[in-house]
Amino acid sequence: MLHILLRVIEAHLRRSSAASSQARLKAVSFIHRFGASLNRHVHYHCCIIDGVFEPVEEAGDGPQSVRFRAAAELTPEAVAAIAEQVRVRVLRWFARSGLIERDDVREMLTWENSGFSLDAAVRVGAHDRAGLERLLRYCARPPFALERLELLDADHVVYRLPKPQRDGTTALTLTPLELIDHLAALIPPPRRHRHRYHGVLAPNAPLRAVAIAFGREVAEATDSPSAASPPPPTPASNARSPARYLWVMLPDGIKLRLFESQPRTCPNCGADMRLIAFITEAAPVERILTHIGEPPRPPLISPARGPPAWDEAPEPMPDWDLLQQPEPDVEFDQRVSW
């Protein structure tokens, strides 16, 4: 279903941008199996660039760069047409796969309410990095918020809903087993990715390197203003992936985020800290930890406990009355010799 949705959207972006059939979209999809009230609700969140990347071929060579073709504004009529096309294709795929009878599919195609919904109201500007980060964090959020979960007593757990339901319910009161039952339904299948990349962002896409390099900042070659936009940069061949570099070797202008914190930001004044030295010897580390009031030694680990003393417990005496065989209903003459 996700592939059908993205193929329909990609075809619409090609038509609205007057691109060729080789142009590909650039999208990231998030598969959600949960709703706001700890219920099982499978749906997709797709972050798609409103345009396509078309390969630019040089003379005698393969595609070396890409050209971005912006699509026209997405109107409500276009969203409704995309949703209707996805509905027809998905129902036909259900019929071919044997999931739904063909007669039922023909009847469902005539329904006024198809059961399919598509929302494309959220749009982030090209340079709104904070808005893009908020959108991606929302799409990659976990199934539920731990802050909304509260333990009343040993037998009841309360989960406060982010917004009231239609009947006015604002919280769910569950037993521990009911909570586990709700959470078990939200576990994704094994060895399945919840975040997927499509189009030029796919792992094996031939245009992935040039498409990623297309959005990087390029230093201006001249100070004179020019009306024409600079050509897209060609990616440099790196023998080593940047992901292998240590974070301590990054320049001062790059900020890292580890567990929602800035490790290179001063906790007192908020200014950027500069690396002075990287200490690996035990004696200086111990003096520094003692100076700032931290324990220089790790906490002691409690010894492991032995197994329960089940072997030492006395065995219960068997009930010999239960081990007796019941008397047969028919008497057998044992004097008969076979």
Sequence and secondary structure as in RCSB ss.txt:
>XXXX:A:sequence
MLHILLRVIEAHLRRSSAASSQARLKAVSFIHRFGASLNRHVHYHCCIIDGVFEPVEEAGDGPQSVRFRAAAELT
PEAVAAIAEQVRVRVLRWFARSGLIERDDVREMLTWENSGFSLDAAVRVGAHDRAGLERLLRYCARPPFALERLE
LLDADHVVYRLPKPQRDGTTALTLTPLELIDHLAALIPPPRRHRHRYHGVLAPNAPLRAVAIAFGREVAEATDSP
SAASPPPPTPASNARSPARYLWVMLPDGIKLRLFESQPRTCPNCGADMRLIAFITEAAPVERILTHIGEPPRPPL
ISPARGPPAWDEAPEPMPDWDLLQQPEPDVEFDQRVSW
>XXXX:A:secstr
 HHHHHHHHHHHHHHHHT  TT B EEEEEEEEE TTS EEEEEEEEE SEEEEEEE TTS EEEEEEEE     
HHHHHHHHHHHHHHHHHHHHHHTSS HHHHHHHTT SS S          TT HHHHHHHHHHHT  SS GGGEE
E SSS EEEE SS  TT   EEEE HHHHHHHHHTT   TT  SEEEEETTSTT TTHHHHHHHTS    S SS 
 SS          SS GGGS GGGS TT    BTTB TTB TTT  B         HHHHHHHHHHTT  SS   
          TTS      HHHHS    SS   TT   
